[in-house]
Amino acid sequence: MAGLAALLPLAAASGAAAQDVRVDAPIPHVRGQSVSPSFEGWYRNPDGTRSLVFGYFNRNYGERLDVPVGPGNRFEPGPADRGQPTHFLPRRQTGVFAVVVPAGFEGRLTWALTAYGETIAIPGHVRPEWEIDALEEVTSGNRPPVLRFGSPDGEPGQGQYGVRSSARAVVSEPAAITVWAADDGVRKARAAGRPTRFGLVWSKYRGPGAVVFDNTEPEVGEAGRAVTTVTFDTPGRYVLRVLAWDDSGGQAAIMAGGFFCCWTNGYVTVDVEE
């Protein structure tokens, strides 16, 4: 008992010292902070290939960083350009793009970003515990919305890899972009008693100048048609991204425990002339 009694004051002192420790909360910054790549997981494609899904965390609350493909925005092993963004929106952006690898892929694809002198690199892989339900949520059967460009019968895309299209535009002249979107209407159990949700969000993904949308969240009509108008201030090649989300929620939703459904990406490459 004497030994125990001798230890009690030390324990009390240690507890008191621990209670005195103060850690300052991070100070929000509008600009000047780094960007972290994030590996979200991987999913199986119907043809046997695998899709590695990536997003990012821009620590700035206001600044939209532009980091061109190259030494500061690259994949290893190469090619350095695997379709990643070069324009980074503020804060956490989930499931922004996917890289398709062969069925027998066993290595790593590492995405490295450098901003304000800080380089952060994150590897993508196909470890079993990182498999995600991106094309069908097992608990509900919910599947991602379907996106099409060109016409209601155009090539469909689902999931983070999504679908792609191209267009042309002229500097300072508004250009209309049309997309057709459809959803299966499957709802999560927690959504009982509320209307089914479904929407689109447009953003700049790549490009040398400013991009202005007349409506970043256009309404999806009865036929599934949604139109937005975009204006560019500088000539060059741009990529615009449209995110289609359903009852799983919008881009801000971050799923856990292997659930990563249901969102679809669409990308439009726009060549802008003077």
N, C-alpha and C positions, 0 to 999 in steps of 0.2 A: 504493500500500500504506500510505503514511503516513496518508492520509485515513481508510482503513479502520481502521487501528490506533487512530486518535483516536476513532472511533465506538464501538469495542468496550467501553471502560470505561463509556460512557454507557448502552449496552444492558444491560450487567451490572448497573449501578446501578438501571435501570428495572425489570429482572426482580426484583431483590431487594426493591425497594419494593412491587411487586405482590404478592410473597409475604407481605409484612407486613400486608396489608389483611385486616381481620377484620370479618365481618358477622354480627351476632347473629341467631340463628334466631328466627322469630316465637314469642312466648309464647302458649301455648294459654290461652284465656279461657273460663270456664264461662258467663259472661253479659256483657252490656254492649257487644257488637259489632254491626256492621251486617250487612245481608243484601243480596247481589247477585243481581239477576235474571240468567238465562242464556238465550240463544237457542240451541237445539239444532240447528235446521235446519227444513226444510219437506219435505212429501211430497205426492204427487198422490193425490186421491181418485177413486174410480171414476166419479163424476158430473162430473169435470173441474175441480172446485174444488180449492183447495190448503189444507193444514193447516200452520200455523206452530206449532212445538213449543217450549215454554218449560219451564225448570226454575229452580232457584235454589241459592245457596250461603249458608247461614246460618253465619257465622263462629263462632258460639257452640258450645261442646261440650256444653252442658247446657240452656241456655235455649231455650224454645219461644216465639217471638215471635208476638204478635197485632197485625196492622196492618190496620185496616179499609179497605175500598174508599173512596177519597176522595183528598185531596191527597197523602197519603203512600203510596198504593197505587193507581196509576192507569195507564190506557193513553192514549196520544196518537197520532193524533187519537181523539176520543171515539167511542162512550161509554167512560167510565172503567172500567166493569165489563165485562170480557170473559171472566168465568169463572175468573179467577185465584184462588189461595188467599189467605186472610187469616190463616191459622195456619201458622207456618213451623217445621218440624222441624229439629233440629240438623244441621249439616254439609251435604254435597252431596246434592241430591235431583234426579234426572234425569227428564226427560220427564213432568213432573207434569200438564200440561194442554196443549191445543192450541186455537188460534183458527182457524176456517175463514174463508177469504177467497175472493172470486170467481176464476174461471179467469183473467181478464185483469188481476188485481191486479199493480200495478207499484210501489206506494209502500212505505211503512214503517209498522209498528205498533211503537211504543216503549213498553216497560213500565218504569215508574219506581217505585222503592221507597225509602222514607225510614225509617231506624231509627237511633236515638241521634244524631240531628242530621245524619246523612250520607245524601245522596240519590245513588243510583246508577241510571242509566237505560241500557237495552240495546234496540237496535232489532231487530225481526224483519222479514224481507224474503224475496224469492223469487229471489235471485241463484243462477244455475245451480250454482256450486260448493258451495252449501249444501244441495243436495237430498240427502235421506237415504232409506235403504231401511227404512221403518218398517212396511210392510205385507207385505213378503216379502224375505227375505235372499237376495240373488242367488247367493251362493256355495253355499248349501245347499238353498234352496227353503223354508226354515223360515218359518212364518207365526205371527202372534201368537195367543195363546189367545183363545177366544170366551167372552164373558161375557153372561149373561142374568139379568134380574130378573123376579120374578112367577111364572114357570113355566119348565119346560124348553123350551117352545115360544115364549117371549117374544122380544121384539126383540133381535137379536144386536148386539154391539159388538166391534170389534177396533181395536187401535192406540191411540195416545195420546189421540185425541178420545173414543174409548170409547163408553159407553152410560150412560143416566141413568134414575133412578127416584125415587119419593117415598114417604114414610111418615109416620106420626104416632106420638107417644110422650108419656108423662107423666113429669114430674120424679120422679126417684128410683125409678121402676119399670122393671126390666129389660125391654128390647124385643129380640125376636129378629129378625135380618135374614138372609134367605136369598138366596143367589146360586147360579146354576148355571154351572159353568165346564168348558170342554173344550179340549183341545189336540191338534194333529195328530201329536205324538210324533216329529217330525223332529228329528234330532240333528245337532249340529255335528261336523265331522271330529275335532276335538280331544277329543270326548266318548267316543270309542271305548273300550269296555271298562268303562263305568260305567253305572248305571241312568239312565233318562231322568228329568230333574228337572221339577217343575211345582208351583207353589204360589200362595198368596194372602197379601196383607198389607193389613190395615185400618189407617186412621189418621184423625184429625180433619183436616178441610180448611178448614172455616169454622164459626163459632159463638161465642156470647157466654159460654159457661161450660165447665166441665170435662167431658170425655167419657172414660168408662172401658169398655174392651172386656174381656169375660171371656177372649177369646182373639183376639189380633190376627192370628194365622196359623192359621185353622181348617183342618182336614183336608178335602180334597175326596174325597167318597165315590165308590163305584163308578159311581153314576148321575150323577156330576158335581155333586152337591148339597153345599153347604157352608153351615153355619149358625154365626153368632156372635151373642152377646148384648151389648147396649150400654146403658149407663146415663148419664143426663144430670143435672146438679145445678142447672141454671138453665133457666127457660123461654126460648123464642126459636126462631129458625130456624137450623138447622145443616146443613152438608154434610159427609158422610163419604165418604172415598175408599177404594176397594179396588183394589189393584194385582195383576194376574194376570201371573205371569212363568213362562217355560219354560226350555228348555235354554240360552238365552242368558244366564241368570243373574238374580239379584234386582236390586233398585233400586240397590244400590251399584255395579253394573257400569256403566262408562262406555265406550261404544263409540267408535271413532275411524275415520277414513278413509271416512266415508260410511255405515258400518254402524250401524244403530240399531234393530235388531230382536232380540228380539220381546217386547214388553210390551203389556198392555191396561189402560186405566183404566176404572173404574166409579165413578159418583157417585150418592149417595143424599141427597136433600134431606129432612130430618126436621123437622117442626114439633112442637115440644115444649111441652106445656101444663102448667099447675100441677096 
